[in-house]
């Protein structure tokens, strides 16, 4: 497996330019595409591929408020999102092991699997992380795939919400040195005017 510490900006540019929302694929050459599948997500992250759908549309404000209180955050805030710095500070004060695991899972989902925006954690997963043991019953691979196009659709976002960690690891694992990036066929955009 490829070790990833940072994501080169030229790779992000390449993905943003060549990602095709219909069909979930990255165009590599005129006649070659890299289709992205649930199997890729499972291989890269070793996530459970359960039969329960992750449904964020049925999120209740009460669940988000309850989670805020459990984490020691301000209850009066109406947003379902929390700034990462505020969330990390709350995590530092959690003494209960199960609650800390919930917080870590929420952090991982919102920061790595399904990025929510620049420096933001989503509380919309509140009812899902309520039962830590049942988390494995959800279709996380399908959820990551479902979320992926949302972060890539606007090619001009300053902070795209796409899971570039997954895309890069999957790209290198599947394409390796025969890829446009590995062969030097992709020229990074320049800032020269």
Wavefront OBJ file of the C-alpha trace (Angstrom):
o trace
v 0.000 0.000 0.000
v 1.213 3.498 -0.799
v 2.215 5.684 2.148
v 0.714 9.166 1.915
v 1.776 12.180 3.957
v 0.848 15.118 1.719
v -1.114 15.506 -1.497
v 0.756 17.240 -4.327
v -1.211 20.194 -5.696
v -0.578 19.039 -9.280
v -2.399 15.787 -8.492
v -5.356 17.701 -7.084
v -5.408 19.852 -10.236
v -5.246 16.769 -12.445
v -8.166 15.137 -10.613
v -10.276 18.291 -10.634
v -9.739 18.677 -14.384
v -10.275 15.046 -15.362
v -12.893 13.692 -12.962
v -16.122 12.717 -14.719
v -19.114 12.757 -12.397
v -21.170 10.497 -14.621
v -19.706 7.060 -14.214
v -17.380 7.974 -11.312
v -14.187 7.913 -13.327
v -10.991 9.834 -13.906
v -10.049 10.324 -17.553
v -6.386 9.409 -17.913
v -5.923 9.537 -21.670
v -8.397 10.003 -24.527
v -9.335 6.331 -24.491
v -8.399 5.287 -20.951
v -10.311 5.913 -17.728
v -9.910 4.844 -14.131
v -13.346 3.817 -12.845
v -13.777 4.250 -9.100
v -15.715 1.484 -7.327
v -16.829 0.408 -3.870
v -14.154 -2.277 -4.127
v -11.517 0.452 -4.379
v -12.810 2.131 -1.221
v -12.831 -1.225 0.595
v -9.286 -1.999 -0.567
v -7.833 1.403 0.368
v -9.551 1.884 3.735
v -10.528 -1.668 4.756
v -13.988 -0.275 5.584
v -17.018 -2.386 6.408
v -19.392 -2.813 3.507
v -22.560 -3.463 5.492
v -26.101 -3.506 4.199
v -27.413 -0.410 6.040
v -27.395 2.801 4.018
v -25.814 5.880 5.617
v -28.763 8.278 5.462
v -27.954 11.842 6.450
v -31.254 13.230 5.189
v -33.139 11.890 8.206
v -30.836 13.575 10.716
v -32.677 15.041 13.696
v -31.536 18.282 15.287
v -32.111 16.654 18.686
v -29.468 13.996 17.886
v -26.965 16.697 16.946
v -27.777 18.684 20.106
v -27.396 15.558 22.255
v -23.996 14.874 20.717
v -22.938 18.481 21.300
v -23.816 18.120 24.990
v -21.999 14.756 25.260
v -18.854 16.316 23.757
v -19.118 19.371 26.021
v -19.842 21.777 23.164
v -22.233 24.737 23.081
v -25.804 23.468 22.696
v -27.355 26.721 21.492
v -25.563 26.678 18.144
v -27.987 25.823 15.319
v -25.413 24.492 12.876
v -24.764 20.785 12.346
v -21.087 21.596 11.832
v -18.281 22.379 14.268
v -14.921 23.995 13.630
v -12.072 21.458 13.899
v -10.220 23.512 16.538
v -13.297 23.601 18.791
v -13.858 19.877 18.283
v -10.218 18.995 19.018
v -10.351 21.064 22.217
v -13.473 19.156 23.275
v -11.768 15.823 22.480
v -8.861 16.781 24.749
v -11.311 17.017 27.662
v -13.156 13.730 27.072
v -12.368 11.192 29.788
v -14.870 8.458 28.897
v -13.281 5.912 26.512
v -16.470 5.148 24.559
v -17.239 8.832 24.070
v -13.676 9.465 22.908
v -14.023 6.621 20.366
v -17.252 8.209 19.093
v -15.462 11.539 18.720
v -12.519 9.930 16.925
v -14.848 8.121 14.510
v -16.741 11.339 13.822
v -13.449 13.167 13.249
v -12.260 10.448 10.818
v -15.530 10.440 8.861
v -15.674 14.237 8.584
v -11.979 14.827 7.908
v -10.848 11.839 5.875
v -13.657 9.695 4.473
v -16.177 12.427 3.627
v -14.533 15.837 4.076
v -17.088 18.453 5.063
v -15.280 21.601 4.031
v -12.331 23.547 5.259
v -11.650 22.707 8.913
v -15.180 21.508 9.722
v -16.623 18.434 11.488
v -20.193 17.320 10.749
v -22.589 16.258 13.498
v -24.967 14.737 10.937
v -23.543 11.302 11.769
v -24.811 11.589 15.359
v -27.422 8.825 15.198
v -25.025 6.510 13.331
v -22.198 6.776 15.854
v -24.614 6.430 18.789
v -24.069 2.647 18.754
v -20.365 2.051 18.158
v -20.854 -1.687 17.612
v -23.442 -1.105 14.846
v -21.156 1.158 12.798
v -19.830 -1.896 10.957
v -23.348 -2.633 9.663
v -23.352 0.479 7.460
v -22.309 0.638 3.811
v -19.337 2.965 4.309
v -17.806 2.163 0.937
v -21.002 3.217 -0.824
v -21.235 6.326 1.349
v -17.696 7.433 0.486
v -18.475 6.956 -3.222
v -21.757 8.846 -2.858
v -19.987 11.771 -1.161
v -17.031 11.938 -3.573
v -18.661 13.819 -6.490
v -20.069 16.456 -4.142
v -16.552 17.583 -3.318
v -15.318 17.633 -6.892
v -18.263 19.145 -8.777
v -17.111 22.758 -8.405
v -13.673 22.874 -10.018
v -13.061 26.398 -8.719
v -13.558 25.767 -4.993
v -10.683 27.067 -2.916
v -11.173 24.166 -0.491
v -12.728 21.245 -2.359
v -14.422 18.681 -0.122
v -13.205 15.717 -2.125
v -11.416 12.811 -0.512
v -8.118 13.355 -2.333
v -6.297 10.975 0.035
v -8.443 8.107 -1.229
v -8.191 9.248 -4.853
v -4.404 9.512 -4.741
v -3.825 6.188 -2.961
v -6.278 4.425 -5.260
v -4.724 6.060 -8.329
v -1.173 5.023 -7.488
v -2.179 1.518 -6.367
v -4.128 0.893 -9.565
v -2.051 2.842 -12.084
v 1.450 2.995 -10.634
v 4.231 4.165 -12.894
v 2.114 3.639 -15.996
v -0.112 6.570 -15.053
v -0.100 9.956 -16.783
v 1.408 11.464 -13.628
v 4.021 8.727 -13.296
v 4.966 8.996 -16.976
v 5.123 12.799 -16.934
v 2.187 13.062 -19.369
v 0.273 15.430 -17.097
v 1.696 18.919 -16.961
v 0.744 20.765 -13.824
v -0.977 24.100 -14.426
v 1.343 27.074 -14.200
v 0.742 30.391 -12.502
v 2.506 32.359 -15.233
v 0.327 35.093 -16.702
l 1 2 3 4 5 6 7 8 9 10 11 12 13 14 15 16 17 18 19 20 21 22 23 24 25 26 27 28 29 30 31 32 33 34 35 36 37 38 39 40 41 42 43 44 45 46 47 48 49 50 51 52 53 54 55 56 57 58 59 60 61 62 63 64 65 66 67 68 69 70 71 72 73 74 75 76 77 78 79 80 81 82 83 84 85 86 87 88 89 90 91 92 93 94 95 96 97 98 99 100 101 102 103 104 105 106 107 108 109 110 111 112 113 114 115 116 117 118 119 120 121 122 123 124 125 126 127 128 129 130 131 132 133 134 135 136 137 138 139 140 141 142 143 144 145 146 147 148 149 150 151 152 153 154 155 156 157 158 159 160 161 162 163 164 165 166 167 168 169 170 171 172 173 174 175 176 177 178 179 180 181 182 183 184 185 186 187 188 189 190 191 192 193
